[in-house]
Amino acid sequence: MLLFISLALGYREFNFKINKEVMREIGKYSLIVGIAGLGFFLFTRVNILILGYFGYITEIGYYELVNKIILILLIPSSILAQVIAPDITSLYYKKDKQKLISKYKKYMWFSLIIGVITALFTFFAFPILVKYFLINYNLEVILTSMNLLLVLLISQSMSNLASVGFSTASGYAKLNMYFLLIFGVINVPLSIFLVKTYGFIGIIYSTLVIKLCADILFVYFYWRIIPYLK
């Protein structure tokens, strides 16, 4: 809304007209992105429901703390993905696939390096954070959960750029949708099984395995299909 108001005030000389064809295309694409959001729900919110079902009410807070910190640390990669998206869309419509491949490799290596640095920094900083500022959460299970999920800082930094910055920007949001739905559905029975077997830590194992596999396969798969983009 703020963006709309700013644009309206900044560009006052315009004719407002509804283009049904454009609205239809935007609607279709928004539907695909929305369905992808459902897949993301299966990745995250369902895990909380599963923990609640098995009676791990207190542990839901632990899971949310670790998950939220991971999400906060991933904000820079999400912002970068949205910043580069217009440039990637331009390359896609110009059919400049060689430059697209070159930029994809460049950003994947960049996100890999930044992800490793961020993960290492968090590995040493998080115990200090909980020891002095989040004393009630200075528990072994939380530290273990964070250490296990730090790997996702690396893989999801890469997949954020691959999905938002490249795949969606080049008109292939369906690819994001398929991956999120497929792995989101797999996540449900796997999480149930691992929680039954290992208790609370099982949800961490499930999150790690599913997201890591989804991220790696997505980054690789999009790289392989770039030469065949229409």
C-alpha positions in Angstrom: 0.0 0.0 0.0 2.9 2.4 0.9 4.5 1.6 -2.5 1.3 2.2 -4.3 0.7 5.6 -2.6 4.3 6.7 -3.2 4.0 5.8 -6.9 0.6 7.5 -7.2 2.0 10.7 -5.6 5.2 10.6 -7.6 3.6 9.9 -11.0 0.4 12.0 -11.1 0.0 12.2 -14.9 -1.2 8.7 -15.7 -4.4 7.1 -17.1 -5.8 4.3 -15.0 -7.1 1.4 -17.2 -7.7 -2.2 -16.4 -6.1 -4.6 -18.9 -8.0 -7.9 -18.5 -5.3 -10.0 -20.3 -2.6 -8.7 -18.0 -4.8 -9.1 -14.9 -5.5 -12.7 -16.0 -1.8 -13.5 -16.3 -1.0 -11.8 -13.0 -3.9 -13.8 -11.4 -2.6 -17.1 -12.7 1.0 -16.4 -11.6 -0.3 -15.2 -8.2 -2.2 -18.5 -7.8 0.9 -20.5 -8.5 2.8 -18.4 -5.9 -0.1 -18.9 -3.4 0.0 -22.7 -3.9 3.7 -22.6 -3.4 2.9 -20.8 -0.1 0.8 -23.8 0.9 3.9 -26.0 0.3 5.9 -23.7 2.6 3.2 -24.1 5.2 3.7 -27.9 5.1 7.4 -27.2 5.7 7.0 -25.1 8.8 3.6 -24.7 10.5 2.7 -28.4 10.2 5.8 -29.2 12.3 4.4 -27.2 15.1 1.1 -29.0 14.9 2.9 -32.4 15.0 4.9 -31.3 18.1 1.6 -30.2 19.7 0.0 -33.5 18.8 2.7 -35.5 20.6 2.6 -33.2 23.6 5.8 -31.3 23.1 4.2 -28.0 24.0 7.2 -26.4 25.7 9.5 -27.6 22.9 7.4 -25.7 20.3 8.8 -22.6 21.8 12.3 -24.0 21.4 11.6 -24.9 17.8 10.1 -21.5 17.0 13.1 -19.7 18.6 15.6 -21.5 16.5 13.5 -21.3 13.4 12.9 -17.6 13.7 16.6 -16.9 14.2 17.4 -18.9 11.0 14.7 -16.9 9.2 16.1 -13.5 10.4 19.6 -14.5 9.3 18.2 -15.4 5.8 16.6 -11.9 5.3 19.7 -10.5 3.5 19.5 -13.3 0.9 15.8 -12.8 0.4 16.3 -9.0 -0.1 19.2 -9.7 -2.5 17.0 -12.1 -4.5 14.3 -9.4 -4.9 16.9 -6.8 -5.9 18.4 -9.0 -8.7 15.1 -10.3 -9.9 14.3 -7.4 -12.4 17.8 -7.8 -14.0 17.2 -11.6 -14.3 13.8 -11.0 -15.9 15.4 -8.7 -18.4 18.0 -11.3 -19.3 15.4 -13.9 -19.6 13.2 -11.9 -22.1 16.3 -11.0 -24.1 17.1 -14.7 -24.3 20.6 -14.1 -23.1 21.0 -17.5 -21.6 24.8 -17.4 -21.4 24.8 -14.3 -19.3 22.0 -15.8 -17.3 24.0 -19.0 -16.6 27.1 -16.8 -15.7 25.1 -14.7 -13.2 23.5 -17.8 -11.7 26.9 -19.4 -11.0 28.2 -16.1 -9.7 25.4 -15.6 -7.2 25.3 -19.3 -6.1 29.0 -19.1 -5.3 28.5 -15.7 -3.5 25.6 -17.1 -1.5 27.5 -20.2 -0.6 30.5 -18.2 0.7 28.3 -15.8 2.7 26.2 -18.7 4.0 29.3 -20.5 5.3 30.6 -17.3 7.0 27.2 -16.6 8.6 26.8 -20.1 9.8 30.3 -20.1 11.4 29.6 -16.7 13.0 26.2 -18.0 14.4 27.9 -21.2 15.7 30.1 -19.1 18.0 27.7 -16.2 18.7 24.5 -18.1 19.5 25.8 -19.8 22.7 26.9 -16.4 24.0 23.5 -14.9 23.1 21.5 -17.4 25.1 24.0 -17.5 27.9 23.8 -13.7 28.6 20.6 -12.5 27.0 18.2 -15.5 26.7 19.1 -17.3 30.0 15.8 -19.3 30.1 16.8 -20.8 26.7 20.3 -21.7 27.6 19.5 -25.4 27.2 21.5 -28.2 25.5 18.5 -29.2 23.3 18.3 -25.6 21.9 22.0 -25.4 21.2 22.0 -28.8 19.5 19.0 -27.8 17.4 20.6 -24.6 16.3 23.9 -26.3 15.5 22.1 -28.9 13.3 20.0 -26.3 11.5 23.0 -24.0 10.8 23.6 -26.1 7.6 20.3 -24.7 6.3 21.7 -21.1 6.4 24.0 -22.2 3.6 21.6 -24.2 1.5 18.6 -21.8 1.9 20.8 -18.8 1.1 21.4 -20.4 -2.2 17.8 -21.6 -2.8 16.4 -18.2 -1.9 18.4 -16.6 -4.7 17.7 -19.5 -7.0 13.9 -19.5 -6.4 13.0 -15.8 -6.0 15.9 -14.2 -7.8 16.0 -16.6 -10.8 13.2 -19.1 -11.1 10.3 -16.8 -10.3 11.9 -13.9 -12.1 12.2 -15.9 -15.3 8.6 -17.0 -15.2 9.1 -20.5 -13.6 7.3 -20.0 -10.3 5.7 -23.4 -11.0 9.1 -25.0 -10.4 9.1 -23.5 -6.9 5.5 -24.7 -6.4 6.3 -28.3 -7.4 9.3 -28.5 -5.1 7.6 -27.0 -2.1 4.5 -29.2 -2.5 6.4 -32.4 -3.1 8.9 -32.0 -0.3 6.2 -30.4 2.0 4.1 -33.5 1.6 7.0 -35.8 2.3 7.9 -33.7 5.4 4.6 -34.6 7.1 5.0 -38.4 7.4 8.8 -38.2 7.9 8.3 -35.7 10.8 5.7 -37.9 12.4 8.0 -40.9 12.2 11.1 -39.2 13.5 9.2 -37.5 16.4 7.8 -40.9 17.3 11.3 -42.4 17.2 13.6 -39.7 18.6 11.2 -37.3 20.4 11.5 -33.5 19.9 14.9 -33.7 18.2 13.2 -35.8 15.5 11.5 -32.6 14.2 14.9 -31.0 13.8 16.2 -34.1 11.9 13.2 -34.0 9.6 13.5 -30.2 8.9 17.2 -30.6 8.2 16.9 -33.6 5.9 13.9 -32.3 3.9 15.0 -28.7 3.5 18.6 -29.7 2.7 17.5 -32.2 0.0 14.9 -29.7 -1.4 17.4 -26.8 -1.5 20.2 -28.8 -3.2 18.0 -30.4 -5.8 16.3 -27.1 -6.6 19.6 -25.2 -7.1 20.9 -28.1 -9.3 17.7 -28.6 -11.2 17.3 -24.9 -12.1 20.9 -24.7 -13.3 20.3 -27.7 -15.5 17.2 -26.3 -17.2 18.5 -22.8 -17.8 19.6 -23.7 -21.4 16.1 -25.0 -22.1 14.1 -22.0 -20.8 11.6 -20.9 -23.4 
